Amino acid sequence: GIFPVTTGFRVIGNFQSLDQGITAPFLLKDGFPGTLSPNPVISPSILNGQNVTSRSGTVGTMPRTQNWSLSLQRSLGTNWAMEVSYVANKNTRQTQSGLINENQVDPRYLALGSLLTQNINSAAAIAAGIQRPYPSFTGSVNQALRAYPQYLNITEQSAKAGANFYNAFTARIRQRYTNGFTFDAHYTFSRNIGYSGSLQNNFNRQLEYGLLAFDIPHSMVVNYTYELPFGPGKRFANSTGWTSKLVGGWSVNGIQRYQSGAPLNVVINNTLPIFNRTLRPDVVSGVDLTTGIANGDFNANSDRLINRDAFRNPAPFSFGNAALSYNSLRNFATLGEDFSLIKNTRVGERVSIETSAQFINALNRHRFTDINANFTNPTFGQASGSNIGRIITLNLKVKF
């Protein structure tokens, strides 16, 4: 759609009654009060000193998505089938305004050090030959060195800067309903890379290309249903008596999920005075990024998943050399099993009763979450959350 810029062309009037609403503040027949100017504000300085929004020539460019895949299927006997596939998804020109920070100061000025935060009229700034961008400027040196020093942060609306590339190999085996049993297992081995919105340096956006937050290299889902072979129409206790009703109508259902953890992106508090959005630490060469403690052995009160010795603060007024993400540095894997036991009993011709028990996280697996990935924080590498424990629900349903 078309979104017009209304700055300077929008008039808002606020008129209040002087006697608590007994009489109107003014009558339309008398015209608007003289304090309301209908003329647009055309001053180029109307937004000076504020955050503004920009629009580039790509604002109207449509995002591009390309998909391709190859799939092979094979029957295994009468009721089983297997399928293997390769799936690819390439997205470019994606709307991601966080990847554009056009009012960041050029990193070459980091050589000025602490001078960046001093006032443009300070003796140190004058001695260094820092020029005011325009005569009335009175701000700091780093503000003066911005591409548009009259503004604060500039957000490019609908910036087509995002891109990601997803590759996956999938394998699936399933059995159609046979003798009360169905089975479906699906495994995915994938990689999802692209640009992240946590921009460290607008002048080198390639450093923001890496594993995305939703990259899950291994994922397996198994689901099945088994109707027990007892009761009317089944192999055992196939009769119409109450014994058959008692032992018949039972089914077991299960969904089991197992997947790798998502990547952890290590950052530090951003102290660089160049208006960049995030900062990463340095990586210590030859040191393992993780402590190697498994989820089952992890003590949330004292243990760390991320090895603090593998990182250090970068030199003053410098970017860290840590990558956006590492394949070996991830959250704990997700392991989960959900089961249900269902009993259907027909009472007469028109009424049936369904009772069931559901077991969410049936094995009560404990997974630590919310790993602190801010190196500046004292709790760096520690977990502050966990998944939901076992939940058991009992249900009764009458159908008529």
Helices and strands as residue ranges (DSSP letters): G 28-30, E 52-54, E 64-76, E 80-95, G 97-99, G 107-117, H 123-127, H 141-144, E 154-156, E 160-178, E 181-195, G 205-208, E 209-211, E 218-227, H 242-247, E 250-259, E 282-283, G 295-297, G 308-310, E 311-312, E 334-347, E 351-360, E 368-371, E 383-386, E 391-399
